[in-house]
Amino acid sequence: MTATDGTITSRALILDALRGAERFILVTHENPDGDALGSLVAMHGVLTALGKDAVMFMGADEFPLSYEYRSVVLDGLVSEAPADLHERTVVFLDCGNIDRSPAEIVKRPGARILNVDHHHDNTRFGTVNHVVEDASCTAEIVWDLMHALDVEPSPTVADALYVGLVTDTGKFMYENTGIRAHTMAAELIETGVDVNAIYRRLYEEVPFSRLALLSRGLAKVQRFDDGRLTIAQLSREDFEAAGAEETDSEGVIDLLRSVQGTKVAALGRELLGTDKAGRWKVSLRATDGQVDVSAIARAGGGGGHRQAAGFTTQLGVEELVVFIRDAITAQIGPPAS
């Protein structure tokens, strides 16, 4: 899958671990996206096909999922740690930092952790770390492991892998889309994946509240430094006025990213819930590769990819704008005017 000796070695170690253990618990990062969910479901299906005892874990506070992911089949998922947790190998999928994980799963003595991911800033927190930085998505790594384990994908596994692939490549438009991504897509389509049906579930048939929230976000768009930063924010009041859920903000950032001249697009949304007052979730997107937004996110306590990242902050809107502008300047210098 890659020419680097380290990744070839880690692939062999991960395969040995998956073959050798009998009981697993599979986890991913908080606020799971398409790749997180797709990788989780696909790995569960692969291990089940091998006759393993595998469960998926996501905390109850992760539900409801974002509207587009509610059709993902989560059979075998638990929201409370199983009684035999200490006997299970933990498989982390698409999680670059252990701090973005469910604490009850990992903060225990002797936990054996298999870390499967493609984030370049992964902290290598596992007992075994299989981090393939040039993979388009974690689902692509699971697809590769599935082949090595001689498992044929079930319809559920194939759909899950395709969801992970199409979302993390931005519908095959991001620069992480390579030959393997298209090869994987072609193979999954050949197995029976209904591309149009998945596209409609992910990107169409959305509730009107999402459109209402979008209109409020676009009304607040600001541009700074000759337009190289395009930013908007959604407050609690915006969500209430639109009758929207937190997940209805999905997609706003992509419109900001598409504006001509933008180097970095940013969306700040105020977190809902009485225990989250004053906290904002910030999503970042880069356009042409000049700015590494994962570095900005790490400085804010988060992480992600070079072109897509995020963090949570208590900075006010004006302070947030200053923070992002300064971070961009630190990477590519001051604006021309």
URWO-V95565 format. One record per residue. N is the residue number from 1. RES is the residue in three letters. BURIAL is 1 if it has 24 or more other ideal C-beta (glycine too) atoms within 12 Angstrom, else 0. Layout:
N_RES_BURIAL / N_RES_BURIAL
This chain:
1_MET_1 / 2_THR_0 / 3_ALA_0 / 4_THR_0 / 5_ASP_0 / 6_GLY_0 / 7_THR_1 / 8_ILE_0 / 9_THR_0 / 10_SER_1 / 11_ARG_1 / 12_ALA_0 / 13_LEU_1 / 14_ILE_1 / 15_LEU_1 / 16_ASP_0 / 17_ALA_1 / 18_LEU_1 / 19_ARG_0 / 20_GLY_0 / 21_ALA_1 / 22_GLU_0 / 23_ARG_1 / 24_PHE_1 / 25_ILE_1 / 26_LEU_1 / 27_VAL_1 / 28_THR_1 / 29_HIS_1 / 30_GLU_1 / 31_ASN_1 / 32_PRO_1 / 33_ASP_1 / 34_GLY_1 / 35_ASP_1 / 36_ALA_1 / 37_LEU_1 / 38_GLY_1 / 39_SER_1 / 40_LEU_1 / 41_VAL_1 / 42_ALA_1 / 43_MET_1 / 44_HIS_1 / 45_GLY_1 / 46_VAL_1 / 47_LEU_1 / 48_THR_1 / 49_ALA_0 / 50_LEU_1 / 51_GLY_0 / 52_LYS_1 / 53_ASP_0 / 54_ALA_1 / 55_VAL_1 / 56_MET_1 / 57_PHE_1 / 58_MET_1 / 59_GLY_0 / 60_ALA_0 / 61_ASP_0 / 62_GLU_1 / 63_PHE_0 / 64_PRO_0 / 65_LEU_1 / 66_SER_1 / 67_TYR_1 / 68_GLU_1 / 69_TYR_1 / 70_ARG_0 / 71_SER_1 / 72_VAL_1 / 73_VAL_1 / 74_LEU_1 / 75_ASP_0 / 76_GLY_1 / 77_LEU_1 / 78_VAL_1 / 79_SER_0 / 80_GLU_0 / 81_ALA_1 / 82_PRO_1 / 83_ALA_0 / 84_ASP_0 / 85_LEU_1 / 86_HIS_0 / 87_GLU_0 / 88_ARG_1 / 89_THR_1 / 90_VAL_1 / 91_VAL_1 / 92_PHE_1 / 93_LEU_1 / 94_ASP_1 / 95_CYS_1 / 96_GLY_1 / 97_ASN_1 / 98_ILE_1 / 99_ASP_0 / 100_ARG_1 / 101_SER_1 / 102_PRO_1 / 103_ALA_0 / 104_GLU_0 / 105_ILE_1 / 106_VAL_1 / 107_LYS_0 / 108_ARG_0 / 109_PRO_0 / 110_GLY_0 / 111_ALA_1 / 112_ARG_1 / 113_ILE_1 / 114_LEU_1 / 115_ASN_1 / 116_VAL_1 / 117_ASP_1 / 118_HIS_1 / 119_HIS_1 / 120_HIS_1 / 121_ASP_1 / 122_ASN_1 / 123_THR_0 / 124_ARG_1 / 125_PHE_1 / 126_GLY_1 / 127_THR_0 / 128_VAL_1 / 129_ASN_1 / 130_HIS_1 / 131_VAL_1 / 132_VAL_1 / 133_GLU_1 / 134_ASP_1 / 135_ALA_1 / 136_SER_1 / 137_CYS_1 / 138_THR_1 / 139_ALA_1 / 140_GLU_1 / 141_ILE_1 / 142_VAL_1 / 143_TRP_1 / 144_ASP_1 / 145_LEU_1 / 146_MET_1 / 147_HIS_0 / 148_ALA_0 / 149_LEU_1 / 150_ASP_0 / 151_VAL_1 / 152_GLU_0 / 153_PRO_1 / 154_SER_1 / 155_PRO_0 / 156_THR_1 / 157_VAL_1 / 158_ALA_1 / 159_ASP_1 / 160_ALA_1 / 161_LEU_1 / 162_TYR_1 / 163_VAL_1 / 164_GLY_1 / 165_LEU_1 / 166_VAL_1 / 167_THR_1 / 168_ASP_1 / 169_THR_1 / 170_GLY_1 / 171_LYS_0 / 172_PHE_1 / 173_MET_0 / 174_TYR_1 / 175_GLU_0 / 176_ASN_1 / 177_THR_1 / 178_GLY_0 / 179_ILE_0 / 180_ARG_1 / 181_ALA_1 / 182_HIS_0 / 183_THR_0 / 184_MET_1 / 185_ALA_1 / 186_ALA_0 / 187_GLU_1 / 188_LEU_1 / 189_ILE_0 / 190_GLU_0 / 191_THR_0 / 192_GLY_0 / 193_VAL_1 / 194_ASP_0 / 195_VAL_1 / 196_ASN_0 / 197_ALA_0 / 198_ILE_1 / 199_TYR_0 / 200_ARG_0 / 201_ARG_1 / 202_LEU_1 / 203_TYR_1 / 204_GLU_0 / 205_GLU_0 / 206_VAL_1 / 207_PRO_0 / 208_PHE_0 / 209_SER_1 / 210_ARG_1 / 211_LEU_0 / 212_ALA_1 / 213_LEU_1 / 214_LEU_1 / 215_SER_0 / 216_ARG_1 / 217_GLY_1 / 218_LEU_1 / 219_ALA_0 / 220_LYS_1 / 221_VAL_1 / 222_GLN_1 / 223_ARG_1 / 224_PHE_1 / 225_ASP_1 / 226_ASP_0 / 227_GLY_0 / 228_ARG_1 / 229_LEU_1 / 230_THR_1 / 231_ILE_1 / 232_ALA_1 / 233_GLN_1 / 234_LEU_1 / 235_SER_1 / 236_ARG_1 / 237_GLU_0 / 238_ASP_1 / 239_PHE_1 / 240_GLU_0 / 241_ALA_0 / 242_ALA_1 / 243_GLY_0 / 244_ALA_1 / 245_GLU_1 / 246_GLU_1 / 247_THR_1 / 248_ASP_1 / 249_SER_1 / 250_GLU_1 / 251_GLY_1 / 252_VAL_1 / 253_ILE_1 / 254_ASP_1 / 255_LEU_0 / 256_LEU_1 / 257_ARG_1 / 258_SER_0 / 259_VAL_1 / 260_GLN_0 / 261_GLY_0 / 262_THR_1 / 263_LYS_1 / 264_VAL_1 / 265_ALA_1 / 266_ALA_1 / 267_LEU_1 / 268_GLY_1 / 269_ARG_1 / 270_GLU_1 / 271_LEU_1 / 272_LEU_1 / 273_GLY_0 / 274_THR_0 / 275_ASP_0 / 276_LYS_0 / 277_ALA_0 / 278_GLY_0 / 279_ARG_1 / 280_TRP_1 / 281_LYS_1 / 282_VAL_1 / 283_SER_1 / 284_LEU_1 / 285_ARG_1 / 286_ALA_1 / 287_THR_1 / 288_ASP_0 / 289_GLY_0 / 290_GLN_0 / 291_VAL_1 / 292_ASP_1 / 293_VAL_1 / 294_SER_1 / 295_ALA_1 / 296_ILE_1 / 297_ALA_1 / 298_ARG_1 / 299_ALA_1 / 300_GLY_1 / 301_GLY_0 / 302_GLY_1 / 303_GLY_1 / 304_GLY_1 / 305_HIS_1 / 306_ARG_1 / 307_GLN_1 / 308_ALA_1 / 309_ALA_1 / 310_GLY_1 / 311_PHE_1 / 312_THR_1 / 313_THR_1 / 314_GLN_0 / 315_LEU_1 / 316_GLY_0 / 317_VAL_1 / 318_GLU_0 / 319_GLU_0 / 320_LEU_1 / 321_VAL_1 / 322_VAL_0 / 323_PHE_1 / 324_ILE_1 / 325_ARG_1 / 326_ASP_0 / 327_ALA_1 / 328_ILE_1 / 329_THR_0 / 330_ALA_0 / 331_GLN_1 / 332_ILE_1 / 333_GLY_0 / 334_PRO_0 / 335_PRO_0 / 336_ALA_0 / 337_SER_0
